[in-house]
């Protein structure tokens, strides 16, 4: 048969529920659904927060939730509990399980082709949205039930593996955080603290970065990738007024305050970043980790009517633990070991995600499509 339309086999549930009626205890808002994460690991409890009038759409275990606002965020998840969500979240189920299995819907809706279609059909510029009537027009090849079952087994097997890795990553991150907090507490008790101004050479001097291979001046402003180990560098034909040298510690001093990383190369930096250079290169990782451990304290120093910002003087006066050099090096070595384990787990997760994407993008290979564009599986 020819390609089928999503709306022919998937229904958009409009079952309503009164959140205060006691039928459900949990709600799922947009912030609870994470980009490219199929399982819902966060939710709110009815009664803990104010729910606006839009929270009327009931969902049941196994149904697919799809965020219709800002679809470029790719928020699609499968519920494993009863709950309520806003009417801007589509609650989806198969219309006929004889042709489309419920578990196969995510295999269709997590493909790059589907995401591109959803973004293309979205309306509005400030807060773009897609209507179900438009999304229902999405066309795809529908494999036989037998082939769907094979795909489902592979798809959810990889998803389970990703969930296990996520748990491992969270455990390692919690271990590092608790270890740093414990270190901070013990250091505060021993009063072994020092102001940042006393352990750095000052902010990197304003200088001119060189044009690299004709691509322009390396520039780093800070964005969603800032938390990665090596921040992304863009190239501009002219440099800004602030500069950082390779190895300098970069910290965001305007909202969101507290993102911290190390400059991978000499570069021009955005106004929202500050760069600091330790007296000793050996202390770079130690200072970075201690800044991460005190980021909450640092963020409270931000002030401003329009947006928060940390003044240079407040940053210089910010105190950090400062034990003997041998102890600092030992702490850095241990934290680096934790970071290596974390990097290995993240790399494993990335590989699994790429495998899953490859599986989804190639699921058409399960079909036998002839030159007329028809499939012989149904």
Secondary structure by P-SEA (a helix, b strand, c coil): cccccccccbbbbccccccccccccbbbccccccccccccccccccccccccccccccccccbbbbbccccccbbbbbbcccccccccbbbbbbcccccccccaaaaaaacaaaaaaaaaacccccbbbbbaaaaaabbbbbccaaaaaaaaaaaaaaaaaaaaaaaaaaaaaaaaaaaaaaaaaaaaaacccccccccccccccccccccccccccbbbcccccccccccbbbbbcccccccccccbbbbbccccccccccccccccccccbbbbbcccccaaaaaaaaaaaaaaaaaaacccccbbbbcaaaaaabbbbbccaaaaaaaaaaaaaaaaaaaaaaaaaaaaaaaaaaaaaacccccccccccccccc
